[in-house]
Amino acid sequence: MSVFVRCVLILHKFSADNGLNTRSEGDQTGCRDSPMNIWQKPITMSYPCITYSENKHMIKIEMDTGSGFCFGVVNAIKKAEQELDNASPLYCLGDIVHNGSEVERLNKRGLQIIEHEEFDSLKNVRVLFRAHGEPPSTYLAAKANHIQVIDATCPVVLKLQQRIKHAYETHPHHEWQIVIYGKIGHAEVNGLVGQTGNTAIVVEHWEDLDQVDMNKNICLFAQTTKSISGFNNLVETIKKKINPAVSFEFYDTICRQVSNRIPNIRTFAVRHDIVFFVSGTKSSNGKALFDECKAVNPNSHLISTPEDITPSLLKGVSTAGICGATSTPKWLMEEVAKKLEKIASVTND
Ligand code: SF4
């Protein structure tokens, strides 16, 4: 969809002067398709758009073009859809993406989400490994049970697995500790820890550092979706604590698909009166990106579906921004835009 700005009628009457001020502020937002002559005549846009009249309050709705699936998720979903075109069912080990609505869409096409317990009991079926990746033990189990693996591990995660495996193999175990900055129990982290024969120490919170021996060499990596600032803080903390006589290697392995979005999403969030951040509740990067929105715009709301929108939130609002995580489908953000339009037309009835 080429047009991201939609105009909707909502809430209550405004004076012409108020309206002009509102329009002027909106045009400074950088919305790509802001109509210049919006006050002269009803507008027609390529997206179903409600015409407006001058004496109504108008909301500009902008969808962040930088939000939506990263290439790792696009790749996984494309693979799943290709396989489903051939035959169904297709099993997927864990949610293919941390977004319930997208999982539901693919489920209707024949994708069945299973957990490891169920995986262990399956034989002679096709199972997709999602972008997060899996530890070597899962591949061994698949081989033993004649399971055809559709491997959709993200290339960035795969590369990180290989680096950690290499570090584990080249650093003598009695002298070195492999440490991973990540979320304990997260699927990607489990896959990374598996590269070290489950010996790596995962540091999620500061207290987890107690497990790390500061008199022994440390080789540190990061889960791809962690924050760069958190990683840098951890590096500085270890530098202060570690015995100067031992070695400390650290590798920033954070995926820029997430961190590069932060400056953009902050700029996007700050220029709207209200922000709807669309994300599944299990998404790590969704939480991190939403926190960035909230930091610059306290009127930011984390929603999973359009149904989470409360009409009263739009009262007195002139611009609404819709953005999301690397696991948020564009179609879902479009549904949110439609819901906003619906609320507006209902309110005007
Ligand atoms: S965030 Fe980065 S590492 Fe994770 S799936 Fe997307 S592209 Fe891959």
Residues whose N, C-alpha, C, O or C-beta is under 5 A from the ligand:
A	BS01	SF4	C70 F71 G72 V73 A131 C154 V156 V157 T224 C255 Q257 T326
